[in-house]
Amino acid sequence: MNQVDASRIIEMAWEDRTPFEAIQHLYGLTEPEVIKFMRTYLKSGSFKLWRARVTGRQTKHLALRSSEVNRGYCPTQYKQRSK
């Protein structure tokens, strides 16, 4: 995995409204794999903050998400995935 993709996965994982399913669709990483990825790429303290933030957050899971949330992230955050 290149540095640009790794950076984008980390960014998407931190975004409140980007569900794990979007990361899986774009990068093929399931939620447990994203957790393992974040544990590897983040410092210990940052990983703990991230886990506390996303644990139980309904917007990170499409199945738990309110129907009022109709987009993954802000339109200004669209970025091209490097190939």
Distance bins in CASP14 RR format, pairs under 12 A and 6 or more apart:
PFRMAT RR
TARGET T0000
AUTHOR 0000-0000-0000
RMODE 2
METHOD distances of the structure
MODEL  1
1 7 0 0 0 0 0 1 0 0 0 0 0
1 8 0 0 0 0 0 1 0 0 0 0 0
1 9 0 0 0 0 1 0 0 0 0 0 0
1 10 0 0 0 0 0 1 0 0 0 0 0
1 27 0 0 0 0 1 0 0 0 0 0 0
1 28 0 0 0 0 0 1 0 0 0 0 0
1 29 0 0 0 0 1 0 0 0 0 0 0
1 33 0 0 0 0 0 1 0 0 0 0 0
1 37 0 0 0 0 1 0 0 0 0 0 0
1 40 0 0 0 0 0 1 0 0 0 0 0
1 41 0 0 0 0 1 0 0 0 0 0 0
1 81 0 0 0 0 0 1 0 0 0 0 0
1 82 0 0 0 0 0 1 0 0 0 0 0
2 8 0 0 0 0 1 0 0 0 0 0 0
2 9 0 0 0 0 0 1 0 0 0 0 0
2 27 0 0 0 0 0 1 0 0 0 0 0
2 81 0 0 0 0 0 1 0 0 0 0 0
2 82 1 0 0 1 0 0 0 0 0 0 0
2 83 0 0 0 0 1 0 0 0 0 0 0
3 9 0 0 0 0 0 1 0 0 0 0 0
3 10 0 0 0 0 0 1 0 0 0 0 0
3 41 0 0 0 0 0 1 0 0 0 0 0
3 82 0 0 0 0 1 0 0 0 0 0 0
4 10 0 0 0 0 0 1 0 0 0 0 0
4 11 0 0 0 0 0 1 0 0 0 0 0
4 27 0 0 0 0 0 1 0 0 0 0 0
4 79 0 0 0 0 1 0 0 0 0 0 0
4 80 0 0 0 0 1 0 0 0 0 0 0
4 81 0 0 0 0 1 0 0 0 0 0 0
4 82 1 0 1 0 0 0 0 0 0 0 0
4 83 0 0 0 0 1 0 0 0 0 0 0
5 11 0 0 0 0 0 1 0 0 0 0 0
5 12 0 0 0 0 0 1 0 0 0 0 0
5 23 0 0 0 0 0 1 0 0 0 0 0
5 26 0 0 0 0 1 0 0 0 0 0 0
5 27 1 0 0 1 0 0 0 0 0 0 0
5 28 0 0 0 0 0 1 0 0 0 0 0
5 29 0 0 0 0 0 1 0 0 0 0 0
5 37 0 0 0 0 0 1 0 0 0 0 0
5 41 0 0 0 0 0 1 0 0 0 0 0
5 79 0 0 0 0 0 1 0 0 0 0 0
5 80 0 0 0 0 0 1 0 0 0 0 0
5 81 1 0 0 1 0 0 0 0 0 0 0
5 82 1 0 0 1 0 0 0 0 0 0 0
5 83 0 0 0 0 1 0 0 0 0 0 0
6 12 0 0 0 0 0 1 0 0 0 0 0
6 13 0 0 0 0 0 1 0 0 0 0 0
6 23 0 0 0 0 0 1 0 0 0 0 0
6 27 0 0 0 0 1 0 0 0 0 0 0
6 29 0 0 0 0 0 1 0 0 0 0 0
6 34 0 0 0 0 0 1 0 0 0 0 0
6 37 1 0 0 1 0 0 0 0 0 0 0
6 38 0 0 0 0 0 1 0 0 0 0 0
6 40 0 0 0 0 1 0 0 0 0 0 0
6 41 1 0 0 1 0 0 0 0 0 0 0
6 42 0 0 0 0 0 1 0 0 0 0 0
6 81 0 0 0 0 0 1 0 0 0 0 0
6 82 0 0 0 0 0 1 0 0 0 0 0
7 13 0 0 0 0 0 1 0 0 0 0 0
7 14 0 0 0 0 0 1 0 0 0 0 0
7 27 0 0 0 0 0 1 0 0 0 0 0
7 37 0 0 0 0 0 1 0 0 0 0 0
7 41 0 0 0 0 1 0 0 0 0 0 0
7 42 0 0 0 0 0 1 0 0 0 0 0
7 79 0 0 0 0 1 0 0 0 0 0 0
7 81 0 0 0 0 0 1 0 0 0 0 0
7 82 0 0 0 0 1 0 0 0 0 0 0
8 14 0 0 0 0 0 1 0 0 0 0 0
8 15 0 0 0 0 0 1 0 0 0 0 0
8 18 0 0 0 0 0 1 0 0 0 0 0
8 22 0 0 0 0 0 1 0 0 0 0 0
8 23 0 0 0 0 1 0 0 0 0 0 0
8 26 0 0 0 0 1 0 0 0 0 0 0
8 27 0 0 0 0 1 0 0 0 0 0 0
8 29 0 0 0 0 0 1 0 0 0 0 0
8 37 0 0 0 0 0 1 0 0 0 0 0
8 41 0 0 0 0 0 1 0 0 0 0 0
8 73 0 0 0 0 0 1 0 0 0 0 0
8 77 0 0 0 0 0 1 0 0 0 0 0
8 78 0 0 0 0 0 1 0 0 0 0 0
8 79 1 0 0 1 0 0 0 0 0 0 0
8 80 0 0 0 0 1 0 0 0 0 0 0
8 81 1 0 0 1 0 0 0 0 0 0 0
8 82 0 0 0 0 1 0 0 0 0 0 0
9 15 0 0 0 0 0 1 0 0 0 0 0
9 18 0 0 0 0 0 1 0 0 0 0 0
9 20 0 0 0 0 0 1 0 0 0 0 0
9 22 0 0 0 0 0 1 0 0 0 0 0
9 23 1 0 0 1 0 0 0 0 0 0 0
9 24 0 0 0 0 0 1 0 0 0 0 0
9 26 0 0 0 0 1 0 0 0 0 0 0
9 27 1 0 1 0 0 0 0 0 0 0 0
9 28 0 0 0 0 1 0 0 0 0 0 0
9 29 1 0 0 1 0 0 0 0 0 0 0
9 33 0 0 0 0 1 0 0 0 0 0 0
9 34 1 0 0 1 0 0 0 0 0 0 0
9 35 0 0 0 0 0 1 0 0 0 0 0
9 36 0 0 0 0 0 1 0 0 0 0 0
9 37 1 0 0 1 0 0 0 0 0 0 0
9 38 0 0 0 0 1 0 0 0 0 0 0
9 40 0 0 0 0 0 1 0 0 0 0 0
9 41 0 0 0 0 1 0 0 0 0 0 0
9 42 0 0 0 0 0 1 0 0 0 0 0
9 79 0 0 0 0 0 1 0 0 0 0 0
9 81 0 0 0 0 0 1 0 0 0 0 0
9 82 0 0 0 0 0 1 0 0 0 0 0
10 18 0 0 0 0 0 1 0 0 0 0 0
10 23 0 0 0 0 0 1 0 0 0 0 0
10 27 0 0 0 0 0 1 0 0 0 0 0
10 29 0 0 0 0 0 1 0 0 0 0 0
10 34 0 0 0 0 1 0 0 0 0 0 0
10 37 0 0 0 0 1 0 0 0 0 0 0
10 38 1 0 0 1 0 0 0 0 0 0 0
10 39 0 0 0 0 0 1 0 0 0 0 0
10 40 0 0 0 0 0 1 0 0 0 0 0
10 41 1 0 0 1 0 0 0 0 0 0 0
10 42 1 0 0 1 0 0 0 0 0 0 0
10 43 0 0 0 0 0 1 0 0 0 0 0
10 46 0 0 0 0 1 0 0 0 0 0 0
10 47 0 0 0 0 0 1 0 0 0 0 0
10 50 0 0 0 0 1 0 0 0 0 0 0
11 18 0 0 0 0 1 0 0 0 0 0 0
11 22 0 0 0 0 0 1 0 0 0 0 0
11 23 0 0 0 0 0 1 0 0 0 0 0
11 26 0 0 0 0 0 1 0 0 0 0 0
11 27 0 0 0 0 0 1 0 0 0 0 0
11 38 0 0 0 0 0 1 0 0 0 0 0
11 41 0 0 0 0 0 1 0 0 0 0 0
11 42 0 0 0 0 0 1 0 0 0 0 0
11 50 0 0 0 0 0 1 0 0 0 0 0
11 73 0 0 0 0 1 0 0 0 0 0 0
11 77 0 0 0 0 1 0 0 0 0 0 0
11 79 0 0 0 0 1 0 0 0 0 0 0
11 81 0 0 0 0 0 1 0 0 0 0 0
12 18 1 0 1 0 0 0 0 0 0 0 0
12 19 0 0 0 0 1 0 0 0 0 0 0
12 20 0 0 0 0 1 0 0 0 0 0 0
12 21 0 0 0 0 0 1 0 0 0 0 0
12 22 1 0 0 1 0 0 0 0 0 0 0
12 23 1 0 1 0 0 0 0 0 0 0 0
12 24 0 0 0 0 0 1 0 0 0 0 0
12 25 0 0 0 0 0 1 0 0 0 0 0
12 26 1 0 0 1 0 0 0 0 0 0 0
12 27 0 0 0 0 1 0 0 0 0 0 0
12 28 0 0 0 0 0 1 0 0 0 0 0
12 29 0 0 0 0 1 0 0 0 0 0 0
12 34 0 0 0 0 1 0 0 0 0 0 0
12 37 0 0 0 0 0 1 0 0 0 0 0
12 38 0 0 0 0 0 1 0 0 0 0 0
12 50 0 0 0 0 0 1 0 0 0 0 0
12 54 0 0 0 0 0 1 0 0 0 0 0
12 60 0 0 0 0 0 1 0 0 0 0 0
12 72 0 0 0 0 1 0 0 0 0 0 0
12 73 1 0 0 1 0 0 0 0 0 0 0
12 77 0 0 0 0 1 0 0 0 0 0 0
12 78 0 0 0 0 0 1 0 0 0 0 0
12 79 0 0 0 0 1 0 0 0 0 0 0
12 81 0 0 0 0 0 1 0 0 0 0 0
13 19 0 0 0 0 0 1 0 0 0 0 0
13 20 0 0 0 0 1 0 0 0 0 0 0
13 22 0 0 0 0 0 1 0 0 0 0 0
13 23 1 0 0 1 0 0 0 0 0 0 0
13 24 0 0 0 0 0 1 0 0 0 0 0
13 26 0 0 0 0 0 1 0 0 0 0 0
13 27 0 0 0 0 0 1 0 0 0 0 0
13 29 0 0 0 0 1 0 0 0 0 0 0
13 31 0 0 0 0 1 0 0 0 0 0 0
13 33 0 0 0 0 0 1 0 0 0 0 0
13 34 1 0 1 0 0 0 0 0 0 0 0
13 35 0 0 0 0 1 0 0 0 0 0 0
13 36 0 0 0 0 0 1 0 0 0 0 0
13 37 1 0 0 1 0 0 0 0 0 0 0
13 38 1 0 1 0 0 0 0 0 0 0 0
13 39 0 0 0 0 0 1 0 0 0 0 0
13 41 0 0 0 0 1 0 0 0 0 0 0
13 42 0 0 0 0 1 0 0 0 0 0 0
13 46 0 0 0 0 0 1 0 0 0 0 0
13 47 0 0 0 0 0 1 0 0 0 0 0
13 49 0 0 0 0 0 1 0 0 0 0 0
13 50 1 0 0 1 0 0 0 0 0 0 0
13 51 0 0 0 0 0 1 0 0 0 0 0
13 53 0 0 0 0 1 0 0 0 0 0 0
13 54 1 0 0 1 0 0 0 0 0 0 0
13 57 0 0 0 0 0 1 0 0 0 0 0
13 60 0 0 0 0 1 0 0 0 0 0 0
13 73 0 0 0 0 0 1 0 0 0 0 0
14 23 0 0 0 0 0 1 0 0 0 0 0
14 34 0 0 0 0 0 1 0 0 0 0 0
14 38 0 0 0 0 1 0 0 0 0 0 0
14 41 0 0 0 0 0 1 0 0 0 0 0
14 42 0 0 0 0 1 0 0 0 0 0 0
14 46 0 0 0 0 1 0 0 0 0 0 0
14 47 0 0 0 0 0 1 0 0 0 0 0
14 49 0 0 0 0 1 0 0 0 0 0 0
14 50 1 0 0 1 0 0 0 0 0 0 0
14 51 0 0 0 0 0 1 0 0 0 0 0
14 53 1 0 0 1 0 0 0 0 0 0 0
14 54 0 0 0 0 1 0 0 0 0 0 0
14 57 0 0 0 0 0 1 0 0 0 0 0
14 60 0 0 0 0 0 1 0 0 0 0 0
14 73 0 0 0 0 0 1 0 0 0 0 0
14 77 0 0 0 0 0 1 0 0 0 0 0
15 22 0 0 0 0 1 0 0 0 0 0 0
15 23 0 0 0 0 1 0 0 0 0 0 0
15 50 0 0 0 0 0 1 0 0 0 0 0
15 53 0 0 0 0 0 1 0 0 0 0 0
15 54 0 0 0 0 1 0 0 0 0 0 0
15 57 0 0 0 0 0 1 0 0 0 0 0
15 59 0 0 0 0 1 0 0 0 0 0 0
15 60 0 0 0 0 1 0 0 0 0 0 0
15 71 0 0 0 0 0 1 0 0 0 0 0
15 72 1 0 0 1 0 0 0 0 0 0 0
15 73 1 0 1 0 0 0 0 0 0 0 0
15 74 0 0 0 0 1 0 0 0 0 0 0
15 77 1 0 0 1 0 0 0 0 0 0 0
15 79 0 0 0 0 0 1 0 0 0 0 0
16 50 0 0 0 0 0 1 0 0 0 0 0
16 53 0 0 0 0 1 0 0 0 0 0 0
16 54 0 0 0 0 1 0 0 0 0 0 0
16 56 0 0 0 0 0 1 0 0 0 0 0
16 57 1 0 0 1 0 0 0 0 0 0 0
16 58 0 0 0 0 1 0 0 0 0 0 0
16 59 1 0 1 0 0 0 0 0 0 0 0
16 60 1 0 0 1 0 0 0 0 0 0 0
16 61 0 0 0 0 0 1 0 0 0 0 0
16 65 0 0 0 0 0 1 0 0 0 0 0
16 69 0 0 0 0 1 0 0 0 0 0 0
16 71 0 0 0 0 0 1 0 0 0 0 0
16 72 0 0 0 0 1 0 0 0 0 0 0
16 73 0 0 0 0 1 0 0 0 0 0 0
16 74 0 0 0 0 0 1 0 0 0 0 0
16 77 0 0 0 0 0 1 0 0 0 0 0
17 54 0 0 0 0 0 1 0 0 0 0 0
17 57 0 0 0 0 1 0 0 0 0 0 0
17 58 0 0 0 0 0 1 0 0 0 0 0
17 59 1 0 1 0 0 0 0 0 0 0 0
17 60 0 0 0 0 1 0 0 0 0 0 0
17 61 0 0 0 0 0 1 0 0 0 0 0
17 62 0 0 0 0 0 1 0 0 0 0 0
17 65 0 0 0 0 1 0 0 0 0 0 0
17 66 0 0 0 0 0 1 0 0 0 0 0
17 68 0 0 0 0 0 1 0 0 0 0 0
17 69 1 0 0 1 0 0 0 0 0 0 0
17 70 0 0 0 0 0 1 0 0 0 0 0
17 71 1 0 0 1 0 0 0 0 0 0 0
17 72 1 0 1 0 0 0 0 0 0 0 0
17 73 1 0 1 0 0 0 0 0 0 0 0
17 74 1 0 0 1 0 0 0 0 0 0 0
17 75 0 0 0 0 0 1 0 0 0 0 0
17 77 0 0 0 0 1 0 0 0 0 0 0
18 24 0 0 0 0 0 1 0 0 0 0 0
18 25 0 0 0 0 0 1 0 0 0 0 0
18 26 0 0 0 0 1 0 0 0 0 0 0
18 27 0 0 0 0 0 1 0 0 0 0 0
18 34 0 0 0 0 0 1 0 0 0 0 0
18 54 0 0 0 0 0 1 0 0 0 0 0
18 57 0 0 0 0 0 1 0 0 0 0 0
18 59 0 0 0 0 1 0 0 0 0 0 0
18 60 1 0 0 1 0 0 0 0 0 0 0
18 61 0 0 0 0 0 1 0 0 0 0 0
18 62 0 0 0 0 0 1 0 0 0 0 0
18 65 0 0 0 0 0 1 0 0 0 0 0
18 69 0 0 0 0 0 1 0 0 0 0 0
18 71 0 0 0 0 1 0 0 0 0 0 0
18 72 1 0 1 0 0 0 0 0 0 0 0
18 73 1 0 1 0 0 0 0 0 0 0 0
18 74 0 0 0 0 0 1 0 0 0 0 0
18 77 0 0 0 0 1 0 0 0 0 0 0
18 78 0 0 0 0 0 1 0 0 0 0 0
18 79 0 0 0 0 0 1 0 0 0 0 0
19 25 0 0 0 0 1 0 0 0 0 0 0
19 26 0 0 0 0 0 1 0 0 0 0 0
19 31 0 0 0 0 1 0 0 0 0 0 0
19 34 0 0 0 0 0 1 0 0 0 0 0
19 54 0 0 0 0 0 1 0 0 0 0 0
19 57 0 0 0 0 1 0 0 0 0 0 0
19 58 0 0 0 0 1 0 0 0 0 0 0
19 59 1 0 0 1 0 0 0 0 0 0 0
19 60 1 0 1 0 0 0 0 0 0 0 0
19 61 1 0 1 0 0 0 0 0 0 0 0
19 62 1 0 1 0 0 0 0 0 0 0 0
19 63 0 0 0 0 1 0 0 0 0 0 0
19 64 0 0 0 0 1 0 0 0 0 0 0
19 65 1 0 0 1 0 0 0 0 0 0 0
19 69 0 0 0 0 1 0 0 0 0 0 0
19 71 0 0 0 0 0 1 0 0 0 0 0
19 72 1 0 0 1 0 0 0 0 0 0 0
19 73 0 0 0 0 1 0 0 0 0 0 0
20 26 0 0 0 0 0 1 0 0 0 0 0
20 27 0 0 0 0 0 1 0 0 0 0 0
20 28 0 0 0 0 0 1 0 0 0 0 0
20 29 0 0 0 0 1 0 0 0 0 0 0
20 30 1 0 0 1 0 0 0 0 0 0 0
20 31 1 0 1 0 0 0 0 0 0 0 0
20 32 0 0 0 0 1 0 0 0 0 0 0
20 33 0 0 0 0 1 0 0 0 0 0 0
20 34 1 0 1 0 0 0 0 0 0 0 0
20 35 0 0 0 0 1 0 0 0 0 0 0
20 37 0 0 0 0 0 1 0 0 0 0 0
20 38 0 0 0 0 0 1 0 0 0 0 0
20 54 0 0 0 0 1 0 0 0 0 0 0
20 56 0 0 0 0 0 1 0 0 0 0 0
20 57 0 0 0 0 0 1 0 0 0 0 0
20 58 0 0 0 0 0 1 0 0 0 0 0
20 59 0 0 0 0 0 1 0 0 0 0 0
20 60 1 0 1 0 0 0 0 0 0 0 0
20 61 1 0 0 1 0 0 0 0 0 0 0
20 62 0 0 0 0 1 0 0 0 0 0 0
20 63 0 0 0 0 0 1 0 0 0 0 0
20 64 0 0 0 0 0 1 0 0 0 0 0
20 65 0 0 0 0 0 1 0 0 0 0 0
20 72 0 0 0 0 0 1 0 0 0 0 0
21 27 0 0 0 0 0 1 0 0 0 0 0
21 28 0 0 0 0 0 1 0 0 0 0 0
21 29 0 0 0 0 0 1 0 0 0 0 0
21 30 0 0 0 0 1 0 0 0 0 0 0
21 31 0 0 0 0 1 0 0 0 0 0 0
21 34 0 0 0 0 0 1 0 0 0 0 0
21 59 0 0 0 0 0 1 0 0 0 0 0
21 60 0 0 0 0 1 0 0 0 0 0 0
21 61 1 0 0 1 0 0 0 0 0 0 0
21 62 1 0 1 0 0 0 0 0 0 0 0
21 63 0 0 0 0 1 0 0 0 0 0 0
21 64 0 0 0 0 0 1 0 0 0 0 0
21 65 0 0 0 0 1 0 0 0 0 0 0
21 72 0 0 0 0 1 0 0 0 0 0 0
22 28 0 0 0 0 0 1 0 0 0 0 0
22 29 0 0 0 0 0 1 0 0 0 0 0
22 31 0 0 0 0 0 1 0 0 0 0 0
22 34 0 0 0 0 0 1 0 0 0 0 0
22 59 0 0 0 0 0 1 0 0 0 0 0
22 60 0 0 0 0 1 0 0 0 0 0 0
22 61 0 0 0 0 0 1 0 0 0 0 0
22 62 0 0 0 0 1 0 0 0 0 0 0
22 65 0 0 0 0 0 1 0 0 0 0 0
22 71 0 0 0 0 0 1 0 0 0 0 0
22 72 1 0 0 1 0 0 0 0 0 0 0
22 73 0 0 0 0 1 0 0 0 0 0 0
22 77 0 0 0 0 0 1 0 0 0 0 0
22 81 0 0 0 0 0 1 0 0 0 0 0
23 29 1 0 1 0 0 0 0 0 0 0 0
23 30 0 0 0 0 1 0 0 0 0 0 0
23 31 0 0 0 0 1 0 0 0 0 0 0
23 32 0 0 0 0 0 1 0 0 0 0 0
23 33 0 0 0 0 1 0 0 0 0 0 0
23 34 1 0 1 0 0 0 0 0 0 0 0
23 35 0 0 0 0 0 1 0 0 0 0 0
23 37 0 0 0 0 1 0 0 0 0 0 0
23 38 0 0 0 0 0 1 0 0 0 0 0
23 54 0 0 0 0 0 1 0 0 0 0 0
23 60 0 0 0 0 1 0 0 0 0 0 0
23 61 0 0 0 0 0 1 0 0 0 0 0
23 62 0 0 0 0 0 1 0 0 0 0 0
23 72 0 0 0 0 0 1 0 0 0 0 0
23 73 0 0 0 0 0 1 0 0 0 0 0
23 81 0 0 0 0 0 1 0 0 0 0 0
24 30 1 0 1 0 0 0 0 0 0 0 0
24 31 1 0 0 1 0 0 0 0 0 0 0
24 32 0 0 0 0 0 1 0 0 0 0 0
24 33 0 0 0 0 1 0 0 0 0 0 0
24 34 1 0 0 1 0 0 0 0 0 0 0
24 37 0 0 0 0 0 1 0 0 0 0 0
24 60 0 0 0 0 0 1 0 0 0 0 0
24 61 0 0 0 0 0 1 0 0 0 0 0
24 62 0 0 0 0 0 1 0 0 0 0 0
25 62 0 0 0 0 0 1 0 0 0 0 0
25 72 0 0 0 0 0 1 0 0 0 0 0
25 81 0 0 0 0 0 1 0 0 0 0 0
26 34 0 0 0 0 0 1 0 0 0 0 0
26 72 0 0 0 0 0 1 0 0 0 0 0
26 79 0 0 0 0 0 1 0 0 0 0 0
26 80 0 0 0 0 0 1 0 0 0 0 0
26 81 1 0 0 1 0 0 0 0 0 0 0
26 82 0 0 0 0 0 1 0 0 0 0 0
27 33 0 0 0 0 1 0 0 0 0 0 0
27 34 0 0 0 0 1 0 0 0 0 0 0
27 37 0 0 0 0 1 0 0 0 0 0 0
27 81 0 0 0 0 1 0 0 0 0 0 0
27 82 0 0 0 0 0 1 0 0 0 0 0
28 34 0 0 0 0 1 0 0 0 0 0 0
28 37 0 0 0 0 0 1 0 0 0 0 0
28 81 0 0 0 0 0 1 0 0 0 0 0
29 35 0 0 0 0 1 0 0 0 0 0 0
29 36 0 0 0 0 1 0 0 0 0 0 0
29 37 1 0 0 1 0 0 0 0 0 0 0
29 38 0 0 0 0 1 0 0 0 0 0 0
29 40 0 0 0 0 0 1 0 0 0 0 0
29 41 0 0 0 0 0 1 0 0 0 0 0
30 36 0 0 0 0 1 0 0 0 0 0 0
30 37 0 0 0 0 0 1 0 0 0 0 0
31 37 0 0 0 0 0 1 0 0 0 0 0
31 38 0 0 0 0 0 1 0 0 0 0 0
31 51 0 0 0 0 0 1 0 0 0 0 0
31 54 0 0 0 0 1 0 0 0 0 0 0
31 55 0 0 0 0 0 1 0 0 0 0 0
31 56 0 0 0 0 0 1 0 0 0 0 0
31 57 0 0 0 0 0 1 0 0 0 0 0
31 60 0 0 0 0 1 0 0 0 0 0 0
31 61 0 0 0 0 1 0 0 0 0 0 0
31 62 0 0 0 0 0 1 0 0 0 0 0
31 63 0 0 0 0 0 1 0 0 0 0 0
32 38 0 0 0 0 0 1 0 0 0 0 0
32 39 0 0 0 0 0 1 0 0 0 0 0
33 39 0 0 0 0 0 1 0 0 0 0 0
33 40 0 0 0 0 0 1 0 0 0 0 0
34 40 0 0 0 0 0 1 0 0 0 0 0
34 41 0 0 0 0 0 1 0 0 0 0 0
34 42 0 0 0 0 0 1 0 0 0 0 0
34 47 0 0 0 0 0 1 0 0 0 0 0
34 50 0 0 0 0 0 1 0 0 0 0 0
34 51 0 0 0 0 0 1 0 0 0 0 0
34 54 0 0 0 0 1 0 0 0 0 0 0
34 60 0 0 0 0 1 0 0 0 0 0 0
34 61 0 0 0 0 0 1 0 0 0 0 0
35 41 0 0 0 0 0 1 0 0 0 0 0
35 42 0 0 0 0 0 1 0 0 0 0 0
35 47 0 0 0 0 1 0 0 0 0 0 0
35 50 0 0 0 0 1 0 0 0 0 0 0
35 51 1 0 0 1 0 0 0 0 0 0 0
35 54 0 0 0 0 1 0 0 0 0 0 0
35 55 0 0 0 0 1 0 0 0 0 0 0
35 60 0 0 0 0 0 1 0 0 0 0 0
36 42 0 0 0 0 0 1 0 0 0 0 0
36 47 0 0 0 0 0 1 0 0 0 0 0
36 51 0 0 0 0 0 1 0 0 0 0 0
37 47 0 0 0 0 0 1 0 0 0 0 0
37 50 0 0 0 0 0 1 0 0 0 0 0
38 44 0 0 0 0 0 1 0 0 0 0 0
38 45 0 0 0 0 0 1 0 0 0 0 0
38 46 0 0 0 0 1 0 0 0 0 0 0
38 47 1 0 1 0 0 0 0 0 0 0 0
38 48 0 0 0 0 0 1 0 0 0 0 0
38 49 0 0 0 0 0 1 0 0 0 0 0
38 50 1 0 1 0 0 0 0 0 0 0 0
38 51 1 0 0 1 0 0 0 0 0 0 0
38 53 0 0 0 0 0 1 0 0 0 0 0
38 54 0 0 0 0 1 0 0 0 0 0 0
39 45 0 0 0 0 0 1 0 0 0 0 0
39 46 0 0 0 0 0 1 0 0 0 0 0
39 47 1 0 1 0 0 0 0 0 0 0 0
39 48 0 0 0 0 1 0 0 0 0 0 0
39 50 0 0 0 0 1 0 0 0 0 0 0
39 51 0 0 0 0 1 0 0 0 0 0 0
40 46 0 0 0 0 0 1 0 0 0 0 0
40 47 0 0 0 0 1 0 0 0 0 0 0
41 47 0 0 0 0 1 0 0 0 0 0 0
41 50 0 0 0 0 0 1 0 0 0 0 0
42 48 0 0 0 0 1 0 0 0 0 0 0
42 49 0 0 0 0 1 0 0 0 0 0 0
42 50 1 0 0 1 0 0 0 0 0 0 0
42 51 0 0 0 0 1 0 0 0 0 0 0
42 53 0 0 0 0 0 1 0 0 0 0 0
43 49 0 0 0 0 1 0 0 0 0 0 0
43 50 0 0 0 0 0 1 0 0 0 0 0
44 50 0 0 0 0 0 1 0 0 0 0 0
44 51 0 0 0 0 0 1 0 0 0 0 0
45 51 0 0 0 0 1 0 0 0 0 0 0
45 52 0 0 0 0 1 0 0 0 0 0 0
45 53 0 0 0 0 0 1 0 0 0 0 0
46 52 0 0 0 0 0 1 0 0 0 0 0
46 53 0 0 0 0 0 1 0 0 0 0 0
47 53 0 0 0 0 0 1 0 0 0 0 0
47 54 0 0 0 0 0 1 0 0 0 0 0
47 55 0 0 0 0 0 1 0 0 0 0 0
48 54 0 0 0 0 0 1 0 0 0 0 0
48 55 0 0 0 0 0 1 0 0 0 0 0
49 55 0 0 0 0 0 1 0 0 0 0 0
50 57 0 0 0 0 0 1 0 0 0 0 0
50 60 0 0 0 0 0 1 0 0 0 0 0
51 57 0 0 0 0 0 1 0 0 0 0 0
51 60 0 0 0 0 0 1 0 0 0 0 0
53 59 0 0 0 0 0 1 0 0 0 0 0
53 60 0 0 0 0 1 0 0 0 0 0 0
54 60 1 0 1 0 0 0 0 0 0 0 0
54 61 0 0 0 0 1 0 0 0 0 0 0
54 64 0 0 0 0 0 1 0 0 0 0 0
55 61 0 0 0 0 0 1 0 0 0 0 0
56 64 0 0 0 0 1 0 0 0 0 0 0
56 65 0 0 0 0 0 1 0 0 0 0 0
57 64 0 0 0 0 1 0 0 0 0 0 0
57 65 0 0 0 0 1 0 0 0 0 0 0
57 66 0 0 0 0 0 1 0 0 0 0 0
57 69 0 0 0 0 0 1 0 0 0 0 0
58 64 1 0 1 0 0 0 0 0 0 0 0
58 65 1 0 1 0 0 0 0 0 0 0 0
58 66 1 0 0 1 0 0 0 0 0 0 0
58 67 0 0 0 0 0 1 0 0 0 0 0
58 68 0 0 0 0 0 1 0 0 0 0 0
58 69 0 0 0 0 1 0 0 0 0 0 0
59 65 1 0 1 0 0 0 0 0 0 0 0
59 66 0 0 0 0 1 0 0 0 0 0 0
59 68 0 0 0 0 0 1 0 0 0 0 0
59 69 1 0 1 0 0 0 0 0 0 0 0
59 70 0 0 0 0 0 1 0 0 0 0 0
59 71 0 0 0 0 0 1 0 0 0 0 0
59 72 0 0 0 0 1 0 0 0 0 0 0
59 73 0 0 0 0 0 1 0 0 0 0 0
60 69 0 0 0 0 0 1 0 0 0 0 0
60 72 0 0 0 0 0 1 0 0 0 0 0
60 73 0 0 0 0 0 1 0 0 0 0 0
61 69 0 0 0 0 0 1 0 0 0 0 0
62 69 0 0 0 0 1 0 0 0 0 0 0
62 70 0 0 0 0 0 1 0 0 0 0 0
62 71 0 0 0 0 0 1 0 0 0 0 0
62 72 0 0 0 0 1 0 0 0 0 0 0
65 71 0 0 0 0 0 1 0 0 0 0 0
65 72 0 0 0 0 1 0 0 0 0 0 0
71 77 0 0 0 0 0 1 0 0 0 0 0
71 78 0 0 0 0 0 1 0 0 0 0 0
72 78 0 0 0 0 0 1 0 0 0 0 0
73 79 0 0 0 0 1 0 0 0 0 0 0
END
